[in-house]
Amino acid sequence: MKNYEVVIGLEVHAELSTKTKMYCGCSAAFGSDPNTHCCPICTGMPGVLPVLNGKAVEYAVKAGLATNCEIARFSKQDRKNYFYPDLPKAYQTSQYDLPLCKNGYIEFKVGDTQKRVGITRIHIEEDAGKLIHDAYTGDTLVDMNRCAVPLIEIVSEPDMRSAEEAINYMQTLKSILEYLEISDCKMQEGSLRCDVNLSIRPIGQKEFGTRTETKNLNSFKSIQRAIEFEIQRQIDEIEAGRQIFQETRRWDDDKGYGYAMRSKEDAHDYRYFPEPDLAPIVLSDEYINEIKKELPEMPHIKKQRYMSEFNLPEYDSEQITSSKEVAGYFEKAVSICNNPKAVANWIMGDFAKMLNESDITVNESKILPENLAKLIMLTDNQTISSAIAKKVFIDMFETGKNAQDIVNEKGLVQITDEGAIKQIVERIVSENAQSVADYKAGKDKAIGFLVGQIMKESKGKANPQVVNKLLLEVLNK
């Protein structure tokens, strides 16, 4: 790889969270029985007349404004012709030369480096139906429920130079769409997916190499693996003296292997022409300004606010604000316990680990933000120690119980009485003469052992600060 530079551009498809489809009143909900959310309009029967969903246009404009795009006052829709059974009418209604949004960008960090990736365009289009191929019988089934579900396609400039940059771009874009509440971004359901356009070239060469397009990747892991595979494949082909062909490829995540599907089409292969059944889209300055006023606080702005208002480190602020759901949870907890750093530490530490292991989101967990806040307050006022708090947290995660109730039920209140703790300290010191001798011989590790024995004797309930103070007093007599 040291002799080559990779060039990556992404085409991201995001299904919009509208109640109805792009051109009819059918439900756009996911997960219903096959072919139950469709009608003559969304399946493209002859003689029907589509009517554009205004909410889809509004959502696309929001996406454009949030990604620093120019919003077109005049745009149109076009027919993109192709012959696959996922759209019975044999064309997709999309936008070609006059998209709703163009010339934008998003910024994000890769390590310590600030990266800007250009957005070529954002346009609206309808989704296709879902094809299900039976490898054993050779049959293909089609589910038309997804036909004409509203999409935006976000096309980047070829500005990315590694799989890491592509992943960070996707994560940033996903966060923006979630903050706008225009897409649920559930990659496992296909409502956010991307096509990777990739080529390599010798370092120093200005001209792009021949690109390939890997289609319909719907997880960050798949995107990274598919990019890394394709980079190595193209290098191997070039160094073996073979030619890279412009083609559309498919990624098999189970096998960790990509393979060619067909030669890659250019725009002229789709024979675009203006959609005759739909009027042009004309937007006024007033309309665009009203949408601009409705935009929420975006992740990069919220991050700066957390750093100034809550005095959080940049890393913490970036991690928490990357998810609208997590940021909302964080703010609710902080409003109760007034300890932003402690809330951030829980969210990024034990909580994140347990959420990942359970494959659930923060809002799907049994721990409400007010309960996390109360756990932190119990630690702050020294009712329980930080070690006990971790045990209580596990119980909270599993049962959804209130922290105070768990502490009361299990008798976990911290021992702060110096007289009671001193009795334990003196007993442990008298029973561990060798550790005492080691300490007096300059072996500091002996202190840790003695503290551990004291905490074990108190069942973790002795106040650690008091333990350390009294232990040193006894040892240094």
Secondary structure as the mmCIF struct_conf table of DSSP 4:
data_model
#
loop_
_struct_conf.conf_type_id
_struct_conf.id
_struct_conf.beg_label_comp_id
_struct_conf.beg_label_asym_id
_struct_conf.beg_label_seq_id
_struct_conf.end_label_comp_id
_struct_conf.end_label_asym_id
_struct_conf.end_label_seq_id
TURN_TY1_P TURN_TY1_P1 LYS A 2 ASN A 3
STRN STRN1 TYR A 4 GLU A 15
BEND BEND1 LYS A 19 LYS A 19
STRN STRN2 THR A 20 THR A 20
BEND BEND2 MET A 22 CYS A 26
STRN STRN3 SER A 27 SER A 27
BEND BEND3 PHE A 30 GLY A 31
HELX_LH_PP_P HELX_LH_PP_P1 SER A 32 SER A 32
BEND BEND4 ASP A 33 ASP A 33
TURN_TY1_P TURN_TY1_P2 PRO A 34 ASN A 35
BEND BEND5 HIS A 37 HIS A 37
TURN_TY1_P TURN_TY1_P3 PRO A 40 GLY A 44
TURN_TY1_P TURN_TY1_P4 PRO A 46 GLY A 47
HELX_RH_AL_P HELX_RH_AL_P1 GLY A 54 ALA A 66
TURN_TY1_P TURN_TY1_P5 THR A 67 ASN A 68
HELX_LH_PP_P HELX_LH_PP_P2 CYS A 69 CYS A 69
STRN STRN4 GLU A 70 ILE A 71
HELX_LH_PP_P HELX_LH_PP_P3 ALA A 72 ALA A 72
BEND BEND6 ARG A 73 ARG A 73
STRN STRN5 PHE A 74 SER A 75
STRN STRN6 ASP A 78 ASN A 81
TURN_TY1_P TURN_TY1_P6 PRO A 85 ASP A 86
BEND BEND7 LEU A 87 LEU A 87
TURN_TY1_P TURN_TY1_P7 PRO A 88 LYS A 89
BEND BEND8 ALA A 90 ALA A 90
STRN STRN7 TYR A 91 SER A 94
BEND BEND9 ASP A 97 LEU A 98
BEND BEND10 LEU A 100 LEU A 100
STRN STRN8 CYS A 101 VAL A 110
TURN_TY1_P TURN_TY1_P8 GLY A 111 ASP A 112
STRN STRN9 THR A 113 GLU A 126
HELX_LH_PP_P HELX_LH_PP_P4 ASP A 127 GLY A 129
STRN STRN10 LYS A 130 HIS A 133
TURN_TY1_P TURN_TY1_P9 ALA A 135 THR A 137
STRN STRN11 THR A 140 ASP A 143
HELX_RH_3T_P HELX_RH_3T_P1 MET A 144 ARG A 146
TURN_TY1_P TURN_TY1_P10 CYS A 147 ALA A 148
STRN STRN12 PRO A 150 SER A 156
BEND BEND11 PRO A 158 PRO A 158
STRN STRN13 MET A 160 MET A 160
BEND BEND12 SER A 162 SER A 162
HELX_RH_AL_P HELX_RH_AL_P2 ALA A 163 LEU A 180
TURN_TY1_P TURN_TY1_P11 GLU A 181 GLU A 181
BEND BEND13 ILE A 182 ILE A 182
HELX_RH_3T_P HELX_RH_3T_P2 MET A 187 GLU A 189
TURN_TY1_P TURN_TY1_P12 GLY A 190 GLY A 190
BEND BEND14 SER A 191 SER A 191
STRN STRN14 LEU A 192 PRO A 202
TURN_TY1_P TURN_TY1_P13 ILE A 203 GLY A 204
BEND BEND15 GLU A 207 GLU A 207
STRN STRN15 THR A 212 LEU A 217
BEND BEND16 SER A 219 SER A 219
HELX_RH_AL_P HELX_RH_AL_P3 PHE A 220 GLU A 239
TURN_TY1_P TURN_TY1_P14 ALA A 240 GLY A 241
HELX_LH_PP_P HELX_LH_PP_P5 ARG A 242 PHE A 245
STRN STRN16 GLU A 247 ASP A 252
TURN_TY1_P TURN_TY1_P15 ASP A 253 GLY A 256
STRN STRN17 TYR A 257 SER A 263
HELX_LH_PP_P HELX_LH_PP_P6 LYS A 264 ASP A 266
HELX_RH_3T_P HELX_RH_3T_P3 ALA A 267 TYR A 270
STRN STRN18 PHE A 273 PRO A 274
TURN_TY1_P TURN_TY1_P16 PRO A 276 ASP A 277
BEND BEND17 LEU A 278 LEU A 278
STRN STRN19 ILE A 281 VAL A 282
HELX_RH_AL_P HELX_RH_AL_P4 ASP A 285 GLU A 294
HELX_LH_PP_P HELX_LH_PP_P7 LEU A 295 MET A 298
HELX_RH_AL_P HELX_RH_AL_P5 PRO A 299 GLU A 309
BEND BEND18 PHE A 310 PHE A 310
HELX_RH_AL_P HELX_RH_AL_P6 GLU A 314 THR A 321
TURN_TY1_P TURN_TY1_P17 SER A 322 SER A 322
HELX_RH_AL_P HELX_RH_AL_P7 LYS A 324 CYS A 337
HELX_RH_AL_P HELX_RH_AL_P8 PRO A 340 TRP A 346
HELX_RH_PI_P HELX_RH_PI_P1 ILE A 347 PHE A 351
HELX_RH_AL_P HELX_RH_AL_P9 ALA A 352 SER A 358
TURN_TY1_P TURN_TY1_P18 ASP A 359 ASP A 359
HELX_RH_3T_P HELX_RH_3T_P4 VAL A 362 GLU A 364
BEND BEND19 SER A 365 LYS A 366
HELX_RH_AL_P HELX_RH_AL_P10 PRO A 369 ASP A 380
TURN_TY1_P TURN_TY1_P19 ASN A 381 GLN A 382
BEND BEND20 THR A 383 ILE A 384
HELX_RH_AL_P HELX_RH_AL_P11 SER A 386 THR A 399
HELX_RH_AL_P HELX_RH_AL_P12 ALA A 403 LYS A 410
TURN_TY1_P TURN_TY1_P20 GLY A 411 GLY A 411
HELX_LH_PP_P HELX_LH_PP_P8 VAL A 413 GLN A 414
STRN STRN20 ILE A 415 ILE A 415
HELX_RH_AL_P HELX_RH_AL_P13 GLU A 418 GLU A 431
HELX_RH_AL_P HELX_RH_AL_P14 ALA A 433 LYS A 440
TURN_TY1_P TURN_TY1_P21 ALA A 441 GLY A 442
TURN_TY1_P TURN_TY1_P22 ASP A 444 ASP A 444
HELX_RH_AL_P HELX_RH_AL_P15 LYS A 445 GLU A 457
TURN_TY1_P TURN_TY1_P23 SER A 458 GLY A 460
STRN STRN21 ALA A 462 ALA A 462
HELX_RH_AL_P HELX_RH_AL_P16 PRO A 464 LEU A 475
TURN_TY1_P TURN_TY1_P24 ASN A 476 ASN A 476
#
